[in-house]
Amino acid sequence: MSFSVGQVARLAGITVRTLHHYDEIGLLTPGERTTAGYRRYTDTDLTRLQQILLYRELGFALEEIAVILDEPRTDELTHLRRQHELLTRKAERIHEVIAAVERAMQARTLNIPLTPQERLEVFGDFRPEDHDAEVERRWGGGERYAQSRRRVATYTKADWLQLRAEGEAIAADLVAACKAGLPADGDHAMDLAERHRGHITRWFYTCTYEIHRCLGDMYVDDPRFTATYDALTPGLAGYLRHAIHANARRAGA
């Protein structure tokens, strides 16, 4: 049995134009054609489309999906197991973010300031003040240091919870990309590096590409940072550094 492009579009909840695009770039080429040249999709084609749509849901670029699906000796079950793991992680992260947002909404509604006890909820065992002396020694006196100090001085509990949730989401996406074997200089990893740079700019100071490159180097050169990132998944510090440098090159910086 085979299906027309219109039938497949309705079944998958996508547009005919999308299927045409997938065919044009070689991502999903219909297994059959009618005598008049019309596309006909087989069961095998529908299985591949399912994989494409699941990887798209996970945030992978089409170019990355093509590489993943064309890996030798990788069958449907392998892809499903990988997608199940990534989707489970994504669901867990979404639940964590929802909980953080709910706490932030409550704090904002009640205008609750950030107390020392509440700081533990935000930072866990990490105490930012323990690093104040080193931060001031390394970056004190500069505009970025002053800008960061001005910003964080105004943050409420809701702000800190949102900051942490966003940072954890970026870290989780980096872990997923690293574990999936996506190239650190690929579009997906570079997009994550750009999110990382934007996160710093939004919450702390204007993080230029040059500054971001220096931070990437520090994540590898400083054993403490390396240990923090590699605790999430082995090699993550180096992966992030590579992605940061690749993103800067992409931006022409």
Steps between C-alpha positions, in 0.01 A plus 500: 500500500619851423365845574473825307677813619167646610412192705838499672474871576163448668619195694812675627343839562744682275469682170545365150759772451703356789500154340607651169786678678612179671506334158693787341777489761518120494379455857188300407476380143177310417562135427260493208376717214190461289525481123403866499789582733300557820662417833388185685622427853558144624488365855878533514469867402244557776735344755776738393257792516411403856869512592542838330204653685616364836850640455350831390293505820827458689643809330737339249570681174407326174867465406573328831200269461623390157838405648341318795254300290764401247739365762608150399376207710240713677151348492157633593515360854831678564347829392189442711708424809709812446189712446333351806799596715513854358123550527503373859775746587308776325182415692686499831656835417164648402348386830791659687461824307125504558556455873761777501268733308215426740727585794613814322140602429410456865803696614424780254133511599583522870801728440721272705864613529783250475595390852810297593283192545337547163841541340566135591192406296639692204867406517499173692843442655664764279567827685580786259643713781771239555640596161471879535869550582620306198243662271608846610868409464453365146242745364454772762537860389372431149171611356373143464563433868323822599212427263454153645508630859238764420269247341514222757451746782144558375400136450211352695445136583289469184785640292752256645268204449442599138872553447575154638224332299626653177858403577400141582300476177801610295724255685255214444481576127880506482518164676245353258692629197832373635359157582333477159839552338398816319803693370605785726544720191159404360208741487317347796799518734587852382140607563532366854825694544318813385225434756774466762649836397154662497430365848810671636415823320145498627575433865852624570691712249537559128682188385674565169623215283857571609403483867303186430804336342703583810232344719504189283875471545462545874249213517777271374806663658356534850458152657211623715292606203599187309390281790167683524415452133646150466295389800194548279651280231866417427662737251231768524744779591705441186184457293364836618834673439509365143140611440570849640801549272308365199209733575733799518650406162152464355420852616819627337640604836 
